Amino acid sequence: MKKLLIQLFLLAGVMEMAAAGITSPDGNLRLYVDVNAEGTPYYSLDYKGKTLIAPSRLGLKADETAFTDGFTVTGIDTVTVDRSWQPVWGEYANVRDHFRELAVNLRADNPERVMTVRFRVFDDGVGFRYELPAQKKNNYLTLKEELTEFNYTDDHTLFCIPGDYDTDEYLWSETTFSALPEALNNYKKHSEAQRTGGTVIQTPLLMKTVDSVYVSAHEAALAGYPAMLLDVNPDTHGMKAHLVPDRLGVSAYLQLPFSTPWRTLIVSDDARDILSSQLILNLNEPCKIEDTSWIKPMKFIGVWWEMFTGNVKTWAYSDDYLAKPGVTDYSKLKSNGRHPANTENVKRYIDFAAKHGINGVLVEGWNEGWEDWASYRKNRQFLFDKPYPDFDLPALRDYAKEKGVKLIMHHETAANAADYELQLDRAFKFMKDNNYDAVKTGYVGAIIPRSEHHTSQWMVDHARHVIERAADYQIMVDSHEAPRPTGLCRTYPNWLAQESARGGEFESFGGNPPSHTCILPFTRLKGGPMDYTPGLFETRLSYYGEGKDSQAGTTLARQLALYLTMPSPMQMACDLPENYERFPDAFQFIKDVPVDWADSRYLEAEPNRYITVARLDKNSDDWYVGAITDENPRTALIDMSFLPKGEKYEATIYEDAPDAHWKDNPQAYRIRTVKVDSKTKLKQRLAAGGGAAIRITKK
């Protein structure tokens, strides 16, 4: 690594002193840092010669002291780093980590305080964090506020959801700074964050400037600290960090030395670069798991969707709401007859998975405790080593092993994270003793400890503790209702997937519009893979005869494309086995498509509108292409110059039929084959709410 030359610039009207400046390796991004006359640190950011972020304040405020003003710059350290690393799984087999770093060392007197703000500037964005070394006084901080600002310069377009302490399960709004209050008022559910006043939104946030520059704002390496929301000033176009507090109003309890998570900005005038950026992963620590051979990307089916269809089946074994796990003798209860997590039904799923080469079977509702959901009133909701009477775990364990299929455990906690920690080691040992090596966790409801929120400091620490303990037992984790991902899957690659957004289950709660999966890859997926649960073939809930009028916002062909546009190393085929048997030729694509990639090429992209991506299988020479559009039909132009020159390929195209439409005719699809090579430019029609999925193999 070599030292950078530091260039000095003046920030007219704001900065009194000469500012330290640093550029991205390609020179397109230029960052300035200094302190003003009051000793308050500021930064600003230019992109291609234009101001992207005007001078914006930095600082932290605690009960004991404030790292906000009175500072002078005591030193500046710079370095250039260019290295690469190999993920255990992901969109790329090799990731380049190339940045220029600027560390600004600050000191204040009366009282004495020291702080470093470390910036890393990549070609595709910026990350920065606060580093607090041990102080002569106040090494324990009761953090109340982070003052980090992001002051933009115009009434840009925002793609955002309401700030919320406890849920991410919203549809995204496309609005502007000035129209944001009206957009937030349109949400029926108002979060606790909104009730604090002002306009609060969540990260990841995507913004498109009036000059058509895209900015994705989020955070990386969230640990020991609460998640960040953003307070927005619609009039000045400014944003400020809003840390999720506990119910006492404290953001974090810190012991120094401590480094905050990175605040991240991914920046480009090409929307495809936002999707391909690995900046957040690059800002996380390298893998801490020495032997990763047990971490296996996988596809799975599950006893899951049938509980969402028709209001007939249930996670609960009985209807006795007075039943108590560990107290009630469940063998003496009368079964309600509507419990799918039973031995014979699970065997049916195992047989289907074995027949079609699906790796795993998730079973929800297998354990004691589902009868009563007054979860916030109880100190124990579930037991994680006590199967229901109709779930013969030893028999199913042996049956799955004989068939070459892995059963996936489900640990719904009803948001009682405290009790889950008490049971955690016993639950994980029970899993390993019974040949389970993957678990789906859940936190539906209000968090216990009752002083906490889903994204407060305690829950952030809890989520990491579960992942670390799971790694000790060589268990892979798919977490739901957990804090939003921030790239920690690099450090702990056994954290294969998360929900942490409005997923496919909402197709049974009124449906997700087609645009929803056209914005998630630009926002939620920047922190890590999502367990969105694609693969829905029967999109009309009225099919199940219960009078439900819900309909998924998708064609069948689009559901296949989601395996490419919503990448995850743990992908579900969410529909019922009998629905896949109705469309065996389309199901073939789900059987074939990989979940781990050697390379990815984003061919077309516009947030909330459309995405086209090509991916190279890590274990073969096959390429796969997925294309989706919003409520409007379009023609995707698929430039196949990513194929090796001189090689001949055959493309099997799973596409919308000419009369397909997400609402009027969602199951109209066709399959065709064409010869392609690196010179091919395929014009691919996509229906309204539709898509296309393509497998490309060598001839």
N, C-alpha and C positions, 0 to 999 in steps of 0.2 A: 504494500500500500504506500502511496506517496502523498505528500502534502499538496494541498491546493493553494493557488495564489488567491489572496483575498482582495477583492475590489471594493473600493469605498464609494458610496453613493449618498446623495442627500434626499431625504423625504420632505419635500417642500411643504411648509405650513404645519407640519406635525412633529417631525423629528428635529430636535435642536442640535444633536451631535451627528457626526458622520456615522452612517449605518454600515454594518457588515452585510455583504452580499454574496450570494452563491448561486450558481446556475446548475440546471440539470446537465447530464453528460452531453445531450444533443443541443443544449443552449436554448431550448424553447421556453423553459420555465426559469424565472429569476426570482429569488427570494431575498428580502431585505429584513434585517433585524436591528433594533436599537432600543434605547430608553429615551423617554421625553424629559422635559424639564423637571417633572415631579419624580423622576426615577422609575416610571412605570414602563415595563417592557412592552414593545409592540413588534408586530411583523406585518409584512405585506407581500403580495405575490402577483407577478406579471406572467402572462402567457402570450408568447409570440409578439412581444412589444406592447401589449395592452394590459392595463390594470385589471386583474381578475378579482383580487381581494384587496381592498383599500386598507390603510393602516388599521390594525385590529389588536385589541388589548390581549395581554397574557397575564396569568396570575392565579393564585389559589388563596382562599381565605378560610382560616380555622378559628375556633374559639380562642385558642391560645395565642395566635399571632397571625399576621397576614403577609403572604408572599406576593405583594401587590405593588408597592411603590418604595421609593427611597433607594433604589438599586443603582449601582454603577457596574459597567462591564469591566471585569478584572482579567478576562482572558478569552481568547477565541481559538478553538481547536478545529482543524479541518482535515479531511482525509477523503480519498477516492477509493471505492471498493468495487471490484468486478470479479464475481465468483459465480458458481452455479451449484445446484444441489438437486438431488433426485428424490422426489416424493415417493412414499410407500405406495400411494395410489393417487389418481387425480386426472386432470385434463391433459397433463403433459408429463412425459417421462423425465424431462430435464427442464429446470427452471433457472433462468438467469437472474442474478441479484446484483444489479449495477446501479450505484448511487454515489452522490457526493454528500458528505456529511459536514454539518456546521454545528458545533457545540458552543453555545454562548454561556460563559460562566458569569454569574451575577452575585454581587455582595451588597448588603445593606447594613447600616449601623442604627443603633438606638430604636429598637433592639437589633442585635446582630443576627443576620439571617444570610444564608447562602443557598443558591439554587442554580442548577444548570438547565437550560432549555436546549434539547438536542433535536436538530432537524436533519432529515434525510430527504434529498431531492433526487427523484428518479426521472427517467424520461416520461413516465406516465403519471407522475404525481408527486405528492409530498406526504411525509409522515413526521410528526413531532410529538415530543413528550416532555414532561417535567421530571427532573431528577433531584431529589431532596437528600443530600448527605446528612450524616449525623450532625446535629447542631450543638452549640454550647448550652443552649436552653431549649426547652420545648421539643423534646424528641418524641413525645406522644402528642398527636394532633387529632382534634375532633373537627374533622373537615365539614364545613357548612356549604361551601360554594366553590365552583371553578369558574373563573372569569374569562375563559377563552372565548374570543370573538371571531366571527367570520363575516366581515363587512363587505357585502357585494355592492355593485355599482349601478344596478338598474333593476327594473321590474321583470326579473327572469321567470321562466316557467319552472315550476316545482312539481315533482312527482313524489307524493308523500302520503303518510297516514298519520292519524292523531297521535300525539305523545301519550303514552300510557305506561303506568308502572307495572301492570299485571297481564297485559295481553298484546299480541302482535296481529291478531286475527281480524284484520280490516281489509277491505278493498281499497285500492290506491286511488288517490285523487290526482288529476292533472289540472293544476291551477297556476296562479302567479302569486308573488308576494302580496300585491294589493288585494287580490281576491281570496287570500287564504282564510280570513275570518269567516266568510260566507261558506267556503268549502268545509271547514271544520264544523260549522253549525249544522250541516246537512247530515252528519253522523248521528244516528239515533242514540248510541251509547256514548256518553261523555265520560272521559277518564278522570281519575283523581288529579292527574297532572293539569288537565284543562281547568279544573275547578280552582286551581291556585291563581288563576287570572292569566290574561295574555293568550298568545297563540303558541302552542307547544306541539312539535312534531317529532317523530322518531327518526333515528338512523337505522339502516342505511337510507340516505336521502339522495335522490338524483335531481340534478338541476340542468336545464338547458338555457344558456344565456341568450340575450338578444342577438349576439354575434354567432350563435350556433356552436358554442363551446359547451361540452358536456362535463359536468362535475359530479362525482359520486363522493358523498361525505359520510364517513363512518368512523370506526375505531378498530385498532388491532391489539391483540394480546391482552384482552380484558382479564385481569386477575387482581384479587385483593382490593377491588374498587367497584363502585356501582356503575351500571350502564349509563351511557350519555344520551339524553334527549337534547332537543334544540329549542330554545326560546326564540321566536321570530318577531321582528319588528316590521310589520308590513309597510310602514311609511318610509323608513330609512333603508330597507332592504338588508338589514343586519340580522345576524344570528348570534346566539350566545349559548355556551354549554349549560345544560340543565341536568344535574346529576340526580339519579333516582334516590330519594332519601328512604330511611326507615320511617316507621310511623311516629317516631319521636322527633323527626325533622333533621336527623343527622345523616349526612351523606356518607361519611366513612370514618372509621376509627383507624388511624395509621400509627405505626411505629417506624421511626426512621432508622436507617436509610430506606428510602422507598422511591420507586419509579412508577409513574402513572402509565396507563395504557397509551398507545400512540393514537393521536388524532390524525385521521387519514383523509386525503383529498386525491382522488383519481381524476386526471384532467386530460381531455383530448378534444379535438374538433372532429373526430371520427368516432361514431358511437360504437363501432366494432372494438375499438381499443378499450373501452370501459369493460366490455364483456371478457376480453382476453387478459386483462391486467391480473398479475399475480402479486401486486404490491402489498396487499394485506398479509398474504402468506409470508412474503419476504420479511415483514416486520415482526414476525413471530420467531421464537427460539427454535432451533433445530430439534429434531425428534429426540425425546428423552427415553424412549423404549429401545433397549439395546438389541433385543431379538424380536423382530417384527414378522417372523415367518408364520405366525399363527393368525395374523390379520388377513382375512380373506374377503375381498369384495364379493358381493353376492346379489342374486335376485331371489325374491321370495314371494309366496302367496300367503293368504292368511284367513283365519276365522275372524273376520272383521267387518267386511262390507255387508254381510247379511244382517248384522245388527242395525244397520242404517236404513235398510229398505223395508218399508211397509209398516213400521211400528209394531212388529209382531215379536221378533226375537229379542233377546236380552242378554246382557252380560251376567245377570244374576241367576243362580241355581234355583232359588225359591223366591216366593213373594213375601216372606216373613221379614218385615223391616226391623223387627226386634232382635234378629240374629246378631250375635257378636262373635267375631273371629277369636278363636282361642278359648271361648267359653261355651258357646252353643255346640251341641253334638249335631252336626249337619246331616249325619246319616239318618237321623230321626225326623228330619224335615221332609215335607212333601215337595218333590220337584214341580216346578211350574210348567214343565214340558216345552218350554220355549228357550232352552239354554243350548246354543250351538257348540259350546266348548265341551262336548261330550266325546267319549272314546270312539264311538263308531263314526261320528261326523269328522273328527280329526283324522281318523284313518283314511277317510275318503280324500281329504286334502293331501295327505302324505302320498297316497296312490297316484293322485294327479301330478304332484310335483315329481315323483320318481319317473313317471311315464314321459314327462316332457322336459326332463333335465333341469328343473328348477331347484336351486340349492336348498331353500329353507321354507319352513312353514311357521308363521306366527300364529299363536293362539291367545286371544284375549278372552277374559272371563273365566280363567281356569282355576282361580284361587279364592279362598274364603274372603268375603267382605263386601260383595257388590250389591247386597240387598238394600242398603241404606246410604243415601248420599247427603246426609246432614254432616258433611265432612268437617266443617269448621267447628262443630260442636263436640267433636270426638278427639280423643288423644290417640286412638288407634282405629284405623279404617280397614286395613288389610293385613293379612299374614302372607309372607312370600315363600313359605315352605309348606303350605297346607292346601293341597288340591281339594276341589269339590268332590263329593262322592261319585259323580258320574264321569270324572276325569281320572282314568287309571294311568297315572304317570309312569310307573315302571313298565307297564305293557306298551304304552305309546313310545317311550324311550327306546325300548328294544325293537319295536316295529319300525320306527324311523331309521334306526341304525342299520337294520337289515335291508332297508330299501335305499340306503345311501343318501338319506335326507336329514338335514339338521332341523330340530325344533328350536324356535326362537321364543325365549321367555318374555312375558309381559309383566312389568312392574308399574302399575298405576298406583300412585301414592295419595290421590285425592288432595294433593298439595301439602300433605303432611311430611315435609322434608325432614323435620326433626326426628320423627319416628322411623322414617326410612333409614336415616343414619344409624339409629339404634339396631336396626335389623340387617344392615347392609352386609356385614361379613357372613352372617348366617345364610342370607339369601344367595350370595355369590357362591358360597361353599355348596349349598344345595344345588345350584345350577351345575357346577362342575361335577358333582357326584352323579348327576343325571344326564351328562353328556350335552348340556347346553353351553354354547360359547358366544351367544349374542343375546342382548336384551333390549327391549324397547321400554323406556321409562316414560312416565307421564306425571304431570302436576296440575290436574284440572281442579280449579277452585281457588279459594283464598289461602294464602301461605300460612303454615304453622312452622316456625314460631310466629305467633300472631302479631308480632311487631314488624314483620318483614313483608316485602313485596317480591314479585317474581324476578325483578331485575335489580334489587338492592344488593348491597355489598355482601350480606350474609348468604344470599342465594347464589351469587356469582361464585363465592368460595365453595358452597355446597356442590354446585355442578362440577367444579374442577375436582373436588374430593372424590366424587363418585367415579369420574373418569380415571383418576389415578389409582383408586382402589380396584376398579375393574381391570386395569392393566396388570395389577399384581396377580389377579386370578386368570389372566389371559382371556378376558371377556371383551367383546366388541359392543358398542353402545349406539343406539339410535334414540335420542332424547326428544321428547315433546314437551311443549309449554316451558321450556328452559330459557335462560337468557339468550339473547340473539348471538349467533356465532360471530367470532372476531378472528378467525384464522387459527385458533388453537388446535385444530385438527392436524396441523403440521407438527406441533410439539407432541400431541397425543393422537397418533393416527388410528388408535382403536375407537376414537370418536368419529364413526363413519358418517353419521347423518344427524340432522336435527329437523324438527318441524319449525317452530318459532315464526310462523306466518300463517296466513289463511290458506290451508291446504285443500287437497282433493275431497276430504270428508264433507266440505261445504257444498259439494255438488248435490248432496241430499238435503241441504238446508236452504233451498232456493236457487242454488247454482252459482258458479263463478262465471263472470262474463269472459268471452274469448280474450279480451285485452289483458286479463289478469296474469296469465302466464307469459305475456309479452313484456311485462314490466318486472316481474320477479327476478329474472336473471340479471337485470341492471341494478337491482336494489338488494333484496334479501340474500341472494346467492353470492354476493360479493364477500360475505363473511365465511361462507362454507356451504357444503351441499345441503339440500333440503330433502326430507322425506315427504315429497308432495303426493305420493301414491298415484302414479299414472296407470294407464292401462284399462280405463273404463270403456267397455264396449256397449253395455246397455245404459244409455244416457237418459232415458225417460223413466222416472220413478213410478209413473202410472202403470208401467209394465207389471209391477208386482201386485196390482189389484187392490190397493188400499186407498185409492182416491187421491194420492199425493200428486200435486201438479209440478213438483220440482223437476227441473231439467238441467243437465250439465251444459255449459257453454262451449261445446266442442263437437266436432265430427269424430267418427271412429278413427279415421286416418290421422287426425291431429293427435290423438292419444298415443299413437305409435311414435310420432315425431317428438313428443315430450321426453322420450328416453334419451334424446340427443340434446334438446334445448334446455332441459332441466337436469344436468348431469349429477349423478350421485353414485358412490361406490356401493350403496345399499338401496336397490331399487325394488319396489313392490310391483307385482302384477295384481292390481287391487280388486278386480272383478271376481265374480263367482265362477268356479270351474265350469258350470253348465253353460255360462255365457260364452266362455272361450270355446267350448265344444260346438257352439252354434256357428262360430266363425274361425274354423281351424286354419284357413289359409292366412288370415290376418294375424292370428296368434303366432304363426311361425316367426314373424319378425321379433316379437317379444322373446321368443325362445333363442333367437340368433343374436340379438343385439348385446354387445359387451357392456360392462359397467366400469371398465378401467381402460385408460387411453394412453397412447404414446405421443399423440400430437392432436392439436385442435386448430381449425381455421374458421374464423367467423367471416362469412362471405357477404352477408347483408344484415343490417340491423338499424332499427329506429325504435326508441323506447315507446312502449304502449301500442306499437303498430305491428312490427314483424321482426322475425329473427330467422336467419338461415345459417347453419353451422355444419362443417364437415369434421369428422373425427376418425383417427386411425387407431384401430384395435392394437392394444399393447402386445397381444399374443398371436397376431397374424398379420398378413398384408392387406386385410380387408379394410375398406373405408366405409363409413356410414354418414349419411346426410339427413338432417332434420330441418324442416321448414315449417313455420307456423305464421298465421296472420291473425289480425283482430277481427272485429265484426264485418270488415270489408273484404271482399274477394280481391285477390291480386295475383300477379304472375311473378314468381320468383325467378331470378336469373342465376343459375347455378354454374359458375365458372369452375371447371374441373382441372384447372392448371395445377392444382395441388397433387394430381396423380403423377407418378414418375413418367418422364418422357420416353416414348418408344414402346411403352407397355400397353397391351390391349386388355380391356376390362368389360365385364357385363354388369349392368346395373339393374337390380330388381326394385321396381318402384311401387310403393304402396301409396295410392293417391286417392283424393276425393273424386268420385264419379262426377260427370258433367252436371248432374242435377242435385248434387250434395249441398246441404245447407245445415249449419249447426242446429237450427231449431226445427226446420221443416222436414229435413231428410238426413239426419245425422249418420245413419248406418250405410249410406250409399258410398261404396268405395270400389276400386278396381286395382288389379295388380298386373303390371306389364314389365317386360324386359327389353332393354335397349343396349346396344354396343356403344361404349364410351372410351375415350382416352383423354390425355391431358389437353387436347385442343377443343374438347366438347364444351359448348355453352348451352346448357339445357334450360329451356323455358318451361317452367313447371307451374301449372295453374293450381291455385289454392282457393277453395270455396270460402264463403263467408264463415268465419270461425273455424276454418279448416286447416289442413296441413298435409305434409307429405313426408314419408320416411323411405330412405333408399339404402340398400345394401349393395356395395360395389366390390366385386371379386375379380381376380385375375382369370382370364380365359385359359 
